[in-house]
Amino acid sequence: MNIYSDAKDIIYGQLGHFFIILSFVSAIVCAIAYFIATQFSENKENARSWIAFGRKTFVVHTIAVIAVFVCYT
């Protein structure tokens, strides 16, 4: 019995693990950015910049979740 897997299976596993971690981190950063935008921003321009940052991190989160499913299949 061969205990070693194909190299592409190992690469997909490592990529999947990376995208899962990226997904969790980007979701937390996104939530913090939206929280800061709604709670601590008296200045509208400052709030807009936090909302824009939150949207960008949400896009990263979405791409990471899709990549996890692609690596799984």
N, C-alpha and C positions, 0 to 999 in steps of 0.2 A: 504494500500500500504506500503510495506516494503522499507524503504530508505537505509537499509544496504545491501551491496552486499556480495557475498560469499568471504571468506577470501582469496581464491586463486586468485580471480580477483583483489583484492587489492594488493596482493603480485606481480602479474604480472605487474600491473600499476606502482608500486614503482620500480621494476626492470627495466622496460622500461624507466622510467624517469632517473634512474641512468645511464643506458647505453647510452641514448641520451647525457647527460652531459659529460660522459666519451668520447664519440665520438667527440664532439666539442673540448674538451680540448686536446685530443690526436692529432687531426688534426692541431690545432694551434701550438702545441709543435713540431710536425713533420715539419711543414712549417718553423718554426724558426730554427730548427736544420739544415735543408737543406740550408737555407739562410746563416747561419753562416759558414757552410762548404764551400760554394761557394764564399763568399765575404771576410771573415776575416781570412782565414787560409792560411798563407804562407807556413806552414809546412805540408807536405803531410801526415805524420802520424796523425797529429791533424785533418786534413780534413777527413781522413778515420774513425777516432773515431766518429766525428760528423755525418758522413754518416751512420755508423753502428747504432748510437743512433736514427737517423731519420727513419731507416728501422724498428727498433724495435717498435717505436711509431706508425709507419704506420700499423704494424701487430696488435697492440692493437686497433687501429682505425677500422681496417677491422673486427676484432672479435666483437667489440662493435656494429658496424652496423648490422652484421648478428644477434647478440643477440636481437637487437631492433625488427627485423622482426620476430624472433622466439617468443618473448614476445607478439607481436601483434596478431599472429595467434593462 
